[in-house]
Amino acid sequence: MELRQDADYIINAALQAALPDTAVRRALDGQAFDSGRLILVALGKAAWQMAKTACGILGEQISDGIVITKYGHSKGPLPHVVIREAGHPVPDANSFSATAEAIGKVSGLTAADTVILLISGGGSALFEKPLIPGDELASITKQLLASGADIVEMNTVRKRLSAVKGGKFAQLCAPAKVFSIVLSDIIGDPLDMIASGPAYPDASTCAQAREIAARYQLSLSDEARACLDIETPKALENVETRITGSVRQLCAAAEKACSALGYTPIVLTASLCCQAREAGSFLASIARDHAEAKESLAYIAGGETVVRLTGTGLGGRNQELALSAAAGIAGLENTAVFSVGSDGTDGPTDAAGGYCDGQTAAVLGEKGLDIQAVLDNNDAYHALQACGGLIMTGPTGTNVNDLSVLLIRR
């Protein structure tokens, strides 16, 4: 139980430090919006938390606004804005209607007006006006999610199927100014890829989109293929952008929390990008190499892994990472691996991630569950549920990638 308590402490401390409140205040500090109308548009899984802070700072200056976030991620009414919840990771009818409402709020603005645009991860699904039928867009999104494509590849395709992605929303706001505050959930903080860059010039190309579609053998209609040939805006004159928190902040907070618990922390990377199973196996290899360590060690990795779907089970990349480590650390004393999504949701589940220790494999074996078979069916959720390994945080109010940690307690 001590290891699990340590894991919970580290997770909570890291998430609290990664909340966007301070970053939003810093971005708005010294900004004057004293002419024309001020419209607030917040998009993504951290949209409510970001909007709450902005509303507290801007107050009555806000003329109108909208928050578009994932189901269950709103924490109550906010002044001057309406709140809409919609589908993620696959856009749904509420995504489309909320986006239409946002477009309505920025239509007809003048050069004296300003749109405060708060962007966080998840916006690609939540904020959408498709150029193809909604059902086909949902199908293409599901294909991309199952293919093992990373988020940059996914968004390179999705931008070209949308009327608001890839800088197009900024064009809809013109001639009004757009002041964009972006909470990064993508490694390297590429502003044109976070939430598919609704207000940032697109660096990707049609040729790249076509190559990705071919490589992952996406099933596309002629209409969708034609969209891949329509180039996105490469320059925007009406936008000013501030980048705020990122996964580096999450790792630094975890490092501090591990130190407070008596671990010697080692940050391996803030750019983890591979198959979830490979990452779990890698952390387990480190655990075996240091099984005879005389001091408490914590190996920290931030980033975002991917899962290639081969089965029909339930899970997410963080759950799969943790379960993948379970076999490798089986039998090791006082050793655990946990992985969480900073937004509090991992894949299409209500869990933030997963926790496994040296006893997990034995517990699952007693229940008749074979780890490899579970992974082949992508059913980490139910296996972790059976052994008490699910990490449940609920929506956190932030979204800055994932945190994966190996703990060795001495």
N, C-alpha and C positions, 0 to 999 in steps of 0.2 A: 504493500500500500504506500510505502514511503516514496517509491519511484513514481507512482501515479500521482501522488500529491505534488511532487516536484514538477511533473509535467504540467499539471493544472496551473500551478503557480507561474511557470514560465509562459504558458499560453496567455494567461490573463494579463500578465505584465506587458508582454509584447503587443497584445492587441490594444491595450489602453494607450500605450505610447504611440501607436500607429493611427489613432483616431485623427481625422482630418481637421479638427477644430483649430488647432494652432496654425496649421498650414494655410487654412482659408483666411484667418485673421491676418497673417503675415502678407498674403497676396493682396488683400484689400487695404492694408495700411497705407495711408497717404493718398489713396485714390479719391478723386473728386468727381462726382456725378451730379453736377449742379445745373445741367441744362437738359431740357427735353424729358421724355419719359424714360423710366428705368424698368426693364422687363427682366425677371429672373427665370431662367430655365435650368433645371437641375436634372441630370440624366445618370442612371447607373445604380449599382447596388449600394453605393455610399451616398446617393443623392439626398436622402432625407437628412442625414447628419450634416452634410455640407450646406444644405439649404437652411437648416436650423441656425447654424453659425452666421451665415450671411444675413439672414433676417434679423438676427440680434444686433448686427453691426449697422445695417442699412436702414432698418426700421421703416418709417413712413416714406422714405425716398422711393421704395418699391411701388410702382404703379400697378403691376400685375405680374403673375408668375405661375409656373407649374413645376411640380416635381414628378418625375416618372421613374419608378423604382420597381424592384421585383416584389412579387406577392409576399406579404408578411414582413417586408422591410420598412414600412412606414411605422413610426412610433407616435402618431397622433397629428392633430391639426397644427398648421403653422400659419402665422399672419400673412396676409396679402397673396397667398398662393393656393392653388388647388393641388391636390395630391392624387395621382393616378398610379395604380399598380398593374403590372403587365407580366407577360410570359418571359421566362429565361430558363434554359439557354436557347430555346426555340421561340421566335416571335409568335404572337397570337393576335387575335382580333383587338384585344385591349392595347397591345403595342401600337397597332395601326391607328386606332381611334385617339389614343393619347398623343401620338405624334402629330396627327392632324390638328388637334387642339393647340399644341405648341406652335405649329406653323401659323395658325390663326392669330395667335397672340403677337407674333413678330411681323405679321403682314401689315403693310401700309405705314411702316415707321419712316421717320425722316432722318436726315444726317445729324440732327441734334439729339436723337435718341440713342440709348445704349442697351444692349442685351448682355446681362451678366450670365454667362454660360458655365455651369458647374458640371464637370465631366468626370465620371469614374467608370471602372470596369463593369461590364455587363450591358453597357449602352448599345452595343451592336444588336442585341436582340430586343431590348426594351424600346429603342428609339428607331422606328422604321416606317418608311413609306416606300413600299416595294414597286419596282418597275415591271414586275411580273406578277402573276396571280399569287396570292398569299399562300395557298396550299403548296405551290411549287417551291416558293422560298423556304417554307418550313421543311420540305423534303430535302432541299439542297443543304440546309443547315444541319439536318440530321446526318446526311451523308458525310459532311465535313467532320462532324463531331465523332463519327464512328471510324473515320479513316486513319486517325493518328496524325492528321495535319496540325501544325502548331498554330498559335493565334494569329501570327503575322500572315501566314498562308491563307487562313480562313478569311481574314478581313480583306486581304487583297482581292479575293473573289467577291465577297459580300458588298464591298463598296460599289461595284459596278452594277449591282442589281438593285440599287437604292437611289431614291431621290433626295436623301438627306446625308448620306455618308460621304467620306472623301472630300470634305470642304463644301459640299453642296448646301448644307444648312446655313452656313455663313453667307452664301450668295442669296438665300431667301431672306435673310435679315437686312441686307443692303437696301438703302444706303446707311442704315444705322450702324454704329460701331459695335463690335462684339469684343467683350472683355472676358476671356476664357481662362478658367482655373481648372487645371487637370490633375487629378489624383492618379498616379501611374500604377497600372496593374500588369505591365508588360516589361520584360527584361530589357534594359537599355533605354527605357523611357521614350520610345518612338512616338512623338506626338501625333503623327498621322495615322497611327494604328490603334491607339487607345480609344475604345468605343467606336472604332472605325473612323476616327478623325472627322467629326461633323463640321469642325471649324478650323481645319488646318490643311494646307496644301498637300496633295497626295504625292508621295515619292514613288509609289509603285506604278507599274505600267500594264497596259493591256496584254502585252506579250507575256508578262509574268503570270497574269491571271489565267490566260489560256494554257500555259504550261502546267500550272497547278491543277487546273481542271482535268487535263489529260493525264497527269501523273497519278492522280487519285481516282481516275476513271469515273468522274462524276456524271450522273445521268442528267442531262440538260435538254430542255426544249430548244427549238430553233430560236424562239424569242429570247431565252436566257443567253444562248450563245452569242446572239447579236449584241446583247448588252455588254458582254465582255470586250467588245470592240469599241465601246464608247469611252473616250478618255476622260479622266477626272480633272478637276481644276489643279493647276500647278502653281498658281499664285493667287493670293487673296489680299486686297488692300485695306480691308475694313476690320482686321482682327489683330488683337494684342493678346498674347498667351503667357500664362504663368504656370510652370510645372511645380507641383507640390510633392507630398510624401511618396515614398517608394519602398520597395522590398529591402533596400539597404537599411532603412530606418527600423524595419521589423527585425532584421538580423541583429542590429546594434542593441535593440531593446532586449532581445533574447539573450545576447551575450552578457549584458548587465545583470539580468535576472539569474542566469546560471552562476555567475560569480557570487551573487548574494547568497546562493544556496551552498556554496563551498566547492563548486565544480571549477576546474580549469577549462575555460571555453576556448574552442578553436573554430573560427568561422571558415568553413571550407570554401564557400562560394555564395554570392548573392545572384548568381546567374545559372542556377540549375535548370537544365533543359534537356530532357531525355525521356525515355519510356519510364513510367512510374515503377515498373518491376525492376528495371535496371538500377534505379536510384535506391530502392529498398535493399537489393542485393549488395550494392556498393557499401551502404552503411553497415550492413551485417558483416561484411568482410573486414571493415575497420574494427568492429566490435571483437571479432575473433583475434585479430592481430594484437589487440590490447587487453585480452582477457586476463593477463597477469599484471595489469597496471596496479601500482601502489597508491595512486591518487585518483580522486574523482575527476572524470573527464566528460566534457560535453562537446560533441561535434555538431555544428550548426550549418544548415544549408537553406538558402532561400531561392525562390524561383518558381518555375511552373513546369511540371512534368506533363506528359500526355499518355493517354490510354488508347490502345487499338482494340476495339470491341470485337471479340470472337465468340461471345456467349450471349445469354439472354438474362443474366442476373442483374442485381442492383448494386451500385457502388459509385465511387468517384476516385479520382487520381490519388488523393491523399490516403484514402482507405486502402487502395490497392498497394501503394508504396509501403505502408505500415505492415500489411499482411505479407507482402513479399519478403520483408525482413525477418518475419517470425521464424521461418524454417532455418535461416542462417544463424540466428541467435539462440536457437533451441538449446536448453540446458545451461546456458550461461547465467551465472548468478548476478543479481543486481544490475541487470542490463535491460534497457528498453529503447524502443524506437517509436517516435510518434510524429505525425504529420498532420497539419491543419491548413485549411483555406482561411485566409484572414477575414473574408466576408462572412464566415460562419456557415456557409453551405458548400458542400463538396459534391459536385455532380448533381444528378436529379434526386438528391436525398435530403433529409432533414438533419444530417450529421455534418459537423465541420471537418471531420477527419477520423483518423484511427490511431490506436495505441496498442502496441504489442510488446511483450517482454519475454524473458527466457522460458516462461511456463506456458505461453500461449499455444505453441504447437502441441504440447501434451494435452492441454485442456480440450483443444479441438479434436485431437485424436480420440479422446475418451467419448466425445460426442459423435464419433463416426464421420468427421469432416476431414477430408484430405485437402491440404492447402493448395497443392497444384491443381487439383480438380476445381476447387473454388475459383482460383484465379483464371483458369481456362474458361469458366462460365461468367467471368466478371461479376462475381457475386460476393464481393468482400463485405458488403454491408451486413448481410445476414450472418456470415461467419463471425464478424466482430461483435455483432449483437449477441450471439450465442455465448461469447466468452467475456462480455463486459468491456469490449475494446473500442466501442464507439465514443467519439468525443463530440459532445453536444454543447454548443455555445449559444445557439440562436443567432439571428442577424446581429452583426457586431457594430455596424455603422461605418466600417472602413472596407477597403478592398485593395490590398497592395501585394498580390501574389500569395504564395504559400510558404510555410515555415516547416522544415523537417529537422528533427533533432535526434541524435543518438546520445543516450545517457549511460554512463558507467559509474556506478556509485561505490565508493570504497570507504 
